[in-house]
Amino acid sequence: MLNVSETLQNPVRVLLVDDCRFLRTALTGLLGSDHRIQVVAAAENGQQALLYVEQFRPDVVVTDLEMPVMDGAEFVSQQMGRRRIPIIVFSAVAPESPLALRARQAGATHFLCKPRQMADVGAQQESLKSSILAAYGLA
Protein backbone atom coordinates (compact mmCIF):
# COMPACT_ATOMS: atom_id res chain seq x y z
CA MET A 1 0.00 0.00 0.00
CA LEU A 2 1.30 3.45 -0.87
CA ASN A 3 1.46 6.34 1.53
CA VAL A 4 0.07 9.81 0.84
CA SER A 5 3.47 11.44 0.15
CA GLU A 6 4.21 8.89 -2.60
CA THR A 7 0.82 9.62 -4.13
CA LEU A 8 1.49 13.34 -4.38
CA GLN A 9 4.52 12.59 -6.55
CA ASN A 10 2.78 9.86 -8.54
CA PRO A 11 -0.96 10.33 -9.00
CA VAL A 12 -3.21 7.34 -9.69
CA ARG A 13 -3.28 6.88 -13.46
CA VAL A 14 -6.88 6.38 -14.66
CA LEU A 15 -8.36 5.22 -17.97
CA LEU A 16 -11.97 6.30 -18.59
CA VAL A 17 -14.19 4.14 -20.84
CA ASP A 18 -17.55 5.52 -21.96
CA ASP A 19 -19.25 5.93 -25.33
CA CYS A 20 -20.56 9.38 -24.39
CA ARG A 21 -18.02 12.04 -25.42
CA PHE A 22 -19.60 14.61 -23.09
CA LEU A 23 -19.24 12.31 -20.09
CA ARG A 24 -15.64 11.41 -20.96
CA THR A 25 -14.80 15.12 -21.15
CA ALA A 26 -16.70 16.00 -17.96
CA LEU A 27 -15.15 13.15 -15.96
CA THR A 28 -11.68 14.02 -17.22
CA GLY A 29 -12.14 17.55 -15.88
CA LEU A 30 -13.74 16.50 -12.61
CA LEU A 31 -11.22 13.80 -11.79
CA GLY A 32 -8.30 15.86 -13.04
CA SER A 33 -9.14 18.56 -10.50
CA ASP A 34 -7.87 16.18 -7.78
CA HIS A 35 -4.06 16.22 -7.64
CA ARG A 36 -4.06 12.54 -6.59
CA ILE A 37 -5.68 11.43 -9.87
CA GLN A 38 -4.44 11.73 -13.45
CA VAL A 39 -6.69 10.72 -16.37
CA VAL A 40 -4.20 9.29 -18.87
CA ALA A 41 -6.68 8.38 -21.63
CA ALA A 42 -10.36 8.04 -22.48
CA ALA A 43 -11.72 5.24 -24.66
CA GLU A 44 -15.14 5.13 -26.30
CA ASN A 45 -15.72 1.35 -26.07
CA GLY A 46 -14.29 -1.80 -24.56
CA GLN A 47 -12.31 -2.78 -27.64
CA GLN A 48 -10.48 0.54 -27.66
CA ALA A 49 -10.00 0.26 -23.88
CA LEU A 50 -8.13 -3.04 -24.27
CA LEU A 51 -5.64 -1.28 -26.53
CA TYR A 52 -5.38 1.76 -24.25
CA VAL A 53 -4.67 -0.38 -21.17
CA GLU A 54 -1.60 -1.74 -22.94
CA GLN A 55 -0.58 1.63 -24.37
CA PHE A 56 -1.11 3.87 -21.32
CA ARG A 57 -0.69 1.34 -18.46
CA PRO A 58 -3.31 2.88 -16.11
CA ASP A 59 -3.45 1.95 -12.44
CA VAL A 60 -7.27 1.92 -12.42
CA VAL A 61 -9.97 1.78 -15.13
CA VAL A 62 -13.43 3.37 -14.84
CA THR A 63 -15.86 1.87 -17.35
CA ASP A 64 -19.46 2.16 -18.44
CA LEU A 65 -21.34 -1.04 -19.27
CA GLU A 66 -23.61 -0.22 -22.21
CA MET A 67 -21.38 0.65 -25.17
CA PRO A 68 -21.22 -0.25 -28.85
CA VAL A 69 -18.53 -2.53 -30.35
CA MET A 70 -17.66 -4.13 -26.97
CA ASP A 71 -19.66 -3.62 -23.79
CA GLY A 72 -18.12 -3.02 -20.39
CA ALA A 73 -18.75 -6.53 -19.06
CA GLU A 74 -16.93 -8.09 -22.00
CA PHE A 75 -14.11 -5.58 -21.58
CA VAL A 76 -13.74 -6.52 -17.89
CA SER A 77 -13.70 -10.22 -18.77
CA GLN A 78 -11.11 -9.87 -21.52
CA GLN A 79 -8.92 -7.46 -19.56
CA MET A 80 -8.85 -9.67 -16.48
CA GLY A 81 -7.82 -12.57 -18.73
CA ARG A 82 -4.86 -10.50 -19.96
CA ARG A 83 -3.73 -8.65 -16.85
CA ARG A 84 -5.62 -8.04 -13.62
CA ILE A 85 -6.20 -4.37 -12.91
CA PRO A 86 -8.72 -2.61 -10.66
CA ILE A 87 -11.81 -1.84 -12.76
CA ILE A 88 -14.62 0.35 -11.46
CA VAL A 89 -17.99 0.13 -13.19
CA PHE A 90 -19.66 3.56 -13.43
CA SER A 91 -22.95 2.99 -15.20
CA ALA A 92 -26.64 3.86 -15.38
CA VAL A 93 -27.38 0.12 -15.58
CA ALA A 94 -28.98 -1.29 -12.43
CA PRO A 95 -26.48 -3.10 -10.17
CA GLU A 96 -28.60 -6.27 -10.29
CA SER A 97 -28.89 -6.35 -14.12
CA PRO A 98 -27.35 -9.29 -16.01
CA LEU A 99 -24.74 -6.98 -17.57
CA ALA A 100 -23.66 -5.66 -14.16
CA LEU A 101 -23.54 -9.16 -12.70
CA ARG A 102 -21.35 -10.33 -15.60
CA ALA A 103 -18.94 -7.45 -14.96
CA ARG A 104 -18.75 -8.29 -11.26
CA GLN A 105 -18.25 -11.99 -11.92
CA ALA A 106 -15.48 -11.15 -14.38
CA GLY A 107 -13.64 -9.18 -11.69
CA ALA A 108 -14.87 -5.58 -11.53
CA THR A 109 -13.80 -4.26 -8.14
CA HIS A 110 -16.45 -1.56 -7.54
CA PHE A 111 -19.86 -0.64 -8.94
CA LEU A 112 -21.22 2.91 -8.89
CA CYS A 113 -24.43 4.18 -10.45
CA LYS A 114 -24.22 7.27 -12.61
CA PRO A 115 -26.21 10.14 -11.11
CA ARG A 116 -29.77 10.42 -12.38
CA GLN A 117 -30.32 13.99 -11.15
CA MET A 118 -28.09 17.06 -11.10
CA ALA A 119 -28.38 17.17 -7.31
CA ASP A 120 -26.58 13.81 -7.14
CA VAL A 121 -23.58 14.80 -9.29
CA GLY A 122 -21.40 16.17 -6.47
CA ALA A 123 -21.91 13.14 -4.24
CA GLN A 124 -21.25 10.73 -7.10
CA GLN A 125 -18.10 12.64 -8.05
CA GLU A 126 -16.75 12.18 -4.53
CA SER A 127 -17.80 8.51 -4.51
CA LEU A 128 -16.00 7.94 -7.79
CA LYS A 129 -12.82 9.63 -6.54
CA SER A 130 -12.97 7.60 -3.32
CA SER A 131 -13.47 4.37 -5.27
CA ILE A 132 -10.50 5.12 -7.53
CA LEU A 133 -8.24 5.80 -4.55
CA ALA A 134 -9.54 2.72 -2.71
CA ALA A 135 -9.04 0.51 -5.78
CA TYR A 136 -5.44 1.67 -5.88
CA GLY A 137 -5.01 0.99 -2.16
CA LEU A 138 -5.19 4.56 -0.85
CA ALA A 139 -8.41 4.32 1.09
WOPEHU-V482722 format. One record per backbone hydrogen bond with DSSP energy under -0.5 kcal/mol. NH is the residue of the N-H (numbers start at 1). CO is the residue of the C=O. Records with the same first field share a line. If there is no record, write none. Layout:
NH = CO + CO
This chain:
7 = 3
8 = 4
9 = 5
10 = 6
12 = 36
14 = 12 + 38
15 = 60
16 = 41
17 = 62
18 = 43
21 = 19
24 = 20
25 = 21
26 = 22
27 = 23
28 = 24
29 = 25
30 = 26
31 = 27
32 = 28
33 = 29 + 30
34 = 31
35 = 33
37 = 34
38 = 12
40 = 14 + 38
41 = 14
43 = 16
46 = 70
49 = 45
50 = 46
51 = 47
52 = 48
53 = 49
54 = 50
55 = 51
56 = 52
57 = 53
59 = 13
60 = 13
61 = 86
62 = 15
63 = 61 + 88
64 = 17
67 = 65
70 = 68
72 = 65
75 = 71
76 = 72
77 = 73
78 = 74
79 = 75
80 = 76
81 = 77
82 = 78 + 79
83 = 79
86 = 59
88 = 61
89 = 87 + 110
90 = 63 + 88
91 = 112
97 = 94
101 = 97
102 = 98
103 = 99
104 = 100
105 = 101
106 = 102
107 = 103 + 104
108 = 103
109 = 87
110 = 87
112 = 89
114 = 91
120 = 117
121 = 118
124 = 120
125 = 121
126 = 122
127 = 123
128 = 124
129 = 125
130 = 126
131 = 127
132 = 128
133 = 129
134 = 130
135 = 131
136 = 132
137 = 134
138 = 133
